[in-house]
Amino acid sequence: MNRWKLTVEYDGSDFVGWQRQDNGPSVQQSLEEAVERLAGETVRVHGAGRTDAGVHALGQVAHFDVEKDLSERAVRDGLNHHMRPARITVLKAEAVSQDFHARVSARERGYIYRIVNRRTPLALDRGRAWQTGRLLDAEVMNEAAGVLIGRHDFTTFRASMCQANSPVKTLDVLTVVRTGDEIRITARARSFLHHQIRNITGTLVQVGEGRWSVEQVRQALEARDRSKGGPTAPPDGLYFTDVVY
Amino acid sequence: MNRWKLTVEYDGSDFVGWQRQDNGPSVQQSLEEAVERLAGETVRVHGAGRTDAGVHALGQVAHFDVEKDLSERAVRDGLNHHMRPARITVLKAEAVSQDFHARVSARERGYIYRIVNRRTPLALDRGRAWQTGRLLDAEVMNEAAGVLIGRHDFTTFRASMCQANSPVKTLDVLTVVRTGDEIRITARARSFLHHQIRNITGTLVQVGEGRWSVEQVRQALEARDRSKGGPTAPPDGLYFTDVVY
């Protein structure tokens, strides 16, 4: 049996999310069908992270097993060929040992969230960023982000349908940087709760607009109560960038 | 009569180009129809540059005249409202004097061309960049670009249907810079010939792939013969960035 590790880019706008669902095309299903066409075997493709509908990936990682012997290039180019015209690309295919598991072996996951801070709608970046009109103070957003770094009970920023066993997570990196009219939030952790980054982003935007103070973010975190957190930011601006193993 | 200057962003993928044509929606038509809905007047919208089908704009400039008195904000937000859901956005609307003409008054136009140099198809940047698989040497491309800077007869890089009176143009800036797997060509001039940047880009890619030498680019320029130039790059990677008046 051959185990393959894939690094995958996709435009989340076209999918119901990573995971197979009855209500539309998923990234997982597209990959599984492409493997079946390439190798003639029915497989399960495991992803490092379950991105929601509309969330993009620059470097999602996945793995699957097939009997058939294939070269790295044949896997990469063959899957890309069979997935056309879906907006999913296998950037890299690597033969790995049976120890490797895309989800379980992951030591760190990276995401960015793109906000375009301007009054007018997005023509080129529609679906690729969150457009917010009120002027955002990225420095105070970054200060508020600092409150959330480290090991905390993130219940305040956790979706009600989150299936994680524990709401305690360790956020290794959370920074907010402005370049021109774009504000980019970078988040890194071993793992995240469902909607954690989108809920944090929605809260940080409240801070950036001057509605919330940094101290209120601290109180919200300590409340361990989703109703004390800010709104959920739209999926459009979120990108799963990479996984460290 | 009130003259309005507009700064406009659009995704060229959805349009037959800037100019009104019978075979599909154009940016000009979308703007003219939006002005008619906003002001109740039939107008002609003049653009600084006629972008081709598939070519994008970050800062196309246009102007039009209306009798109706409107605020800058009403023009900007009103046009954006009436153009929905087309991927065109008026970034700025400014009241200008009758001396101003978007095309005639322009002193310098800026474009960028985005190449993504990788083996795999583009998922997120599909239609937004030219993907070329062979490894490109951006430094030698930049050296070849240097040959084209200045005042020259650009017949070699001019589309056969080009309507300009003269093939002589002055290219003020032409640089090629690589950042990761992206190669960005920047071009600035008072005006350009039809397909000039796409034909230059196609030629520079020949150089980057090692098929052409810098000297061959010089000879091609001096030949003043379109058949001596490289192929036309696709429109996908071209962005009209700005106009200086």
HADDOCK unambig.tbl for C-alpha pairs under 7 A between the chains (distance, minus, plus):
assign (segid A and resid 9 and name CA) (segid B and resid 123 and name CA) 6.29 0.50 0.50
assign (segid A and resid 10 and name CA) (segid B and resid 123 and name CA) 5.33 0.50 0.50
assign (segid A and resid 10 and name CA) (segid B and resid 124 and name CA) 6.11 0.50 0.50
assign (segid A and resid 11 and name CA) (segid B and resid 123 and name CA) 6.03 0.50 0.50
assign (segid A and resid 11 and name CA) (segid B and resid 124 and name CA) 5.19 0.50 0.50
assign (segid A and resid 87 and name CA) (segid B and resid 123 and name CA) 4.48 0.50 0.50
assign (segid A and resid 88 and name CA) (segid B and resid 123 and name CA) 5.28 0.50 0.50
assign (segid A and resid 89 and name CA) (segid B and resid 120 and name CA) 6.83 0.50 0.50
assign (segid A and resid 89 and name CA) (segid B and resid 121 and name CA) 6.32 0.50 0.50
assign (segid A and resid 89 and name CA) (segid B and resid 122 and name CA) 6.78 0.50 0.50
assign (segid A and resid 89 and name CA) (segid B and resid 123 and name CA) 5.71 0.50 0.50
assign (segid A and resid 91 and name CA) (segid B and resid 120 and name CA) 6.10 0.50 0.50
assign (segid A and resid 120 and name CA) (segid B and resid 89 and name CA) 6.86 0.50 0.50
assign (segid A and resid 120 and name CA) (segid B and resid 91 and name CA) 6.12 0.50 0.50
assign (segid A and resid 121 and name CA) (segid B and resid 89 and name CA) 6.32 0.50 0.50
assign (segid A and resid 122 and name CA) (segid B and resid 89 and name CA) 6.79 0.50 0.50
assign (segid A and resid 123 and name CA) (segid B and resid 9 and name CA) 6.28 0.50 0.50
assign (segid A and resid 123 and name CA) (segid B and resid 10 and name CA) 5.32 0.50 0.50
assign (segid A and resid 123 and name CA) (segid B and resid 11 and name CA) 6.04 0.50 0.50
assign (segid A and resid 123 and name CA) (segid B and resid 87 and name CA) 4.47 0.50 0.50
assign (segid A and resid 123 and name CA) (segid B and resid 88 and name CA) 5.26 0.50 0.50
assign (segid A and resid 123 and name CA) (segid B and resid 89 and name CA) 5.69 0.50 0.50
assign (segid A and resid 124 and name CA) (segid B and resid 10 and name CA) 6.10 0.50 0.50
assign (segid A and resid 124 and name CA) (segid B and resid 11 and name CA) 5.20 0.50 0.50
